[in-house]
Amino acid sequence: MKEKRVERLNNEFKREISSILSEEIKDPRLTAIVSIVNVNITNDLSYADIHVSMLGDEKQKKDSLAAIINSAGYIRKLLGQRMMIRYIPQLRFKYNDYIEQGIRISKLIDEVNKDSKSTE
């Protein structure tokens, strides 16, 4: 039963944090395109690991991640106002380059397909 609740909270947190980042955070350092890839809340609801992926150059990514981490308390406060749970876990933001890896893999697949068509 607890696993279902945590999974449901993971999905709800992902949706709400994405909304907060796009609509509420007005930090000028937040210039990269940010995507919430995954949220993992511990079973005791004390911590939420939020995996973010970004598109942009290295400086934009670094500045955007700093802006998000500095806004963690404000994001947590907004989550408390939006969600109907008694305790909001501590938010820990972690950078993952999933989007970049996906784009790179897609380009490699396109190159292989293009090469195979040109040899036929």
Backbone hydrogen bonds, N-H to C=O, Kabsch-Sander energy under -0.5 kcal/mol:
donor,donor_aa,acceptor,acceptor_aa,energy
5,R,1,M,-1.7
6,V,2,K,-2.5
7,E,3,E,-2.4
8,R,4,K,-2.4
9,L,5,R,-2.6
10,N,6,V,-2.7
11,N,7,E,-2.0
12,E,8,R,-2.2
13,F,9,L,-3.2
14,K,10,N,-2.3
15,R,11,N,-2.1
16,E,12,E,-2.7
17,I,13,F,-3.1
18,S,14,K,-1.9
19,S,15,R,-1.9
20,I,16,E,-2.7
21,L,17,I,-2.8
22,S,18,S,-1.9
23,E,19,S,-2.3
24,E,20,I,-2.5
25,I,20,I,-1.6
26,K,24,E,-0.6
30,L,27,D,-1.6
31,T,29,R,-2.0
32,A,60,Q,-0.5
33,I,55,L,-2.2
34,V,32,A,-0.6
35,S,53,S,-2.8
37,V,35,S,-0.8
37,V,51,H,-2.6
38,N,51,H,-1.3
40,N,49,D,-2.5
41,I,39,V,-0.5
42,T,47,Y,-2.4
45,L,42,T,-1.9
48,A,90,Q,-2.7
49,D,40,N,-2.8
50,I,48,A,-0.7
50,I,92,R,-2.9
51,H,38,N,-3.0
51,H,49,D,-0.6
52,V,50,I,-0.6
52,V,94,K,-3.1
53,S,35,S,-2.7
55,L,33,I,-2.0
61,K,57,D,-2.4
62,K,58,E,-2.5
63,D,59,K,-2.8
64,S,60,Q,-2.7
65,L,61,K,-2.6
66,A,62,K,-2.1
67,A,63,D,-2.3
68,I,64,S,-2.4
69,I,65,L,-2.7
70,N,66,A,-2.6
71,S,67,A,-1.3
72,A,69,I,-1.3
75,I,71,S,-2.9
76,R,72,A,-2.5
77,K,73,G,-2.1
78,L,74,Y,-2.4
79,L,75,I,-2.4
80,G,76,R,-2.1
81,Q,77,K,-1.5
82,R,78,L,-1.9
83,M,79,L,-2.7
85,I,83,M,-0.7
90,Q,46,S,-2.5
92,R,48,A,-3.0
93,F,91,L,-0.5
94,K,50,I,-3.0
96,N,52,V,-3.2
101,Q,97,D,-2.3
102,G,98,Y,-2.5
103,I,99,I,-2.4
104,R,100,E,-2.6
105,I,101,Q,-2.6
106,S,102,G,-2.4
107,K,103,I,-2.3
108,L,104,R,-2.1
109,I,105,I,-2.4
110,D,106,S,-2.4
111,E,107,K,-2.3
112,V,108,L,-2.3
113,N,109,I,-2.7
114,K,110,D,-2.5
115,D,111,E,-2.6
116,S,112,V,-2.4
117,K,113,N,-1.9
118,S,114,K,-1.9
119,T,115,D,-1.3
120,E,116,S,-0.6
